[in-house]
Amino acid sequence: MLTSIVESGSSASLMKGSSKRKRTREELEEVKEEEDALKLDRQAFLQEMKRLKEENVKLEALIHDKPVDSKMRPPSMGGLSSKSSQLSSQLP
């Protein structure tokens, strides 16, 4: 009977549903180590993506006979179709 009154009262939302036990120091250290490992994985992934983008820019420059600049950005997708049609029209 008491639970039905508490569940339907105006303060029912303030009642604590269940208690959580605090994490131990070992558990906290384990979680921190996992987060650090994920951070290193993320950094390695981003570095690899950066390297691949730079390589792509260099290859695009070789295809279009442009000088290779390390700060050069890849062309937009809209420009690729017109350039590819120009290249295909130049082929014998």
C-alpha positions as a printed Julia matrix, in Angstrom:
92×3 Matrix{Float64}:
  0.0    0.0     0.0
  2.85   2.35    0.81
  4.49   1.88   -2.6
  1.33   2.78   -4.5
  1.02   6.03   -2.55
  4.68   6.93   -3.14
  4.55   5.99   -6.83
  1.53   8.18   -7.45
  2.58  11.17   -5.3
  3.86  14.48   -6.6
  7.39  13.65   -5.45
  7.48  10.25   -7.11
  9.89  11.48   -9.78
 12.38  12.48   -7.06
 12.54   9.0    -5.61
 15.73   7.12   -6.29
 14.98   4.04   -8.38
 18.02   1.97   -7.5
 21.31   2.6    -5.85
 24.49   2.29   -7.88
 27.62   1.18   -6.18
 30.65   3.34   -6.66
 33.39   2.11   -8.95
 36.55   0.9    -7.33
 39.9    2.5    -8.05
 40.88  -0.49  -10.21
 37.72  -0.16  -12.27
 38.32   3.56  -12.76
 41.9    2.9   -13.88
 40.7    0.23  -16.3
 38.15   2.6   -17.84
 40.84   5.3   -18.15
 43.23   2.87  -19.87
 40.5    1.86  -22.32
 39.74   5.5   -23.12
 43.45   6.24  -23.66
 43.74   3.25  -26.01
 40.74   4.48  -28.0
 42.25   7.95  -28.15
 45.5    6.58  -29.58
 43.55   4.5   -32.11
 41.59   7.58  -33.15
 44.79   9.63  -33.56
 46.41   6.9   -35.66
 43.29   6.71  -37.84
 43.24  10.48  -38.39
 46.95  10.54  -39.26
 46.43   7.74  -41.78
 43.49   9.6   -43.34
 45.58  12.77  -43.6
 48.38  10.83  -45.29
 45.94   9.25  -47.75
 44.39  12.62  -48.6
 47.81  14.13  -49.27
 48.72  11.16  -51.46
 45.45  11.59  -53.35
 46.2   15.27  -53.94
 49.64  14.38  -55.33
 48.16  11.76  -57.65
 45.5   14.2   -58.86
 48.25  16.73  -59.55
 50.18  14.16  -61.58
 47.08  13.29  -63.56
 46.34  16.92  -64.37
 50.03  17.87  -64.88
 49.95  20.45  -62.14
 52.85  21.23  -59.81
 52.58  19.35  -56.54
 52.01  21.63  -53.56
 51.79  20.11  -50.08
 49.07  22.59  -49.09
 47.01  22.03  -52.22
 43.43  20.92  -51.67
 41.71  18.26  -53.79
 39.29  19.57  -56.43
 35.58  19.66  -55.71
 33.4   16.81  -56.95
 31.65  19.09  -59.44
 34.94  19.93  -61.15
 35.93  16.33  -61.6
 33.23  15.48  -64.13
 34.13  18.36  -66.46
 37.84  17.6   -66.2
 37.29  13.91  -66.85
 35.23  14.72  -69.96
 38.03  17.02  -71.17
 40.59  14.28  -70.64
 38.46  11.68  -72.42
 38.0   14.01  -75.41
 41.8   14.44  -75.68
 42.4   10.69  -75.87
 42.91   9.26  -79.41
